[in-house]
Amino acid sequence: MTGSRLKWYDVVRDDEVITDEDRSSARRTVLEAVESGAVPAALGWVVLHLSGGYHFLAVWTWRNENELWQTLYVRGPGDEFRQVGGGGHNPVMCVWEMGPVVHEQQAWARFLYTARGEKDVEDYLADRMSGAVG
């Protein structure tokens, strides 16, 4: 592979907006990281997440057949994107660990729509994945 091939996702609440300027700044940051080699040439995806006035920019790539790696940036109001999380493009998890991660994301989302009482906590704790991954 001679270059990165990255999908793009915007994550934002219905009452907030990621502007074209925000997206352009994020894309420049990713392009500079790829061109400099800070993010290696690979297949992956980018998430631009607006939350509470802050933009979080996560670049995820697949490496070594089964590993997910990430570079994380943040930008506050009026700032430029800066890398966080120890710097570098770092390993996050193995593809086989993602089965429980996906299950937990869905279980947590279900929990968030409850009253979050003690029974809801117990139901969340009892909601476990079993069986084969993949």
Phi, psi and omega in degrees: 000133183264343181206170178284146173234107188237132171279161183233135175229134169259133176238118185203146176291160181300332183265009177237162183225132168268116184280165175300324178295317177301312182296319179297318178298318179295316180297321177298318179299314180294314180301315178298321180294320179290314182296327180278349183088359178297326170247116185291157176299121184193173171270145179176206181207163180236139174240122171254112187242120176263123181212119177060034180085354179254142175257125175253130184237110181246126176253117182249132176226154175268135179219154174052040175071324187222011185250140174257127180242157184215144166239133186239136178232157175221149176221122175273173179305126178077004181259177170260163176294137174229144182285141179229174174083033176092352179077160179080173177263113194245147176292142181247305181194166175276150181304329182285338176284346184287337177304306176297327179296314178297316178301314182294324176299316181290320178296318180294318178300318177299317180300320182298337179270009178260179175285349178065031175280183183299319178297321179295321177297314179298319178298318178299312181297331180278345183279094184238149177280142172218160179099187184285149174262133175091000000 
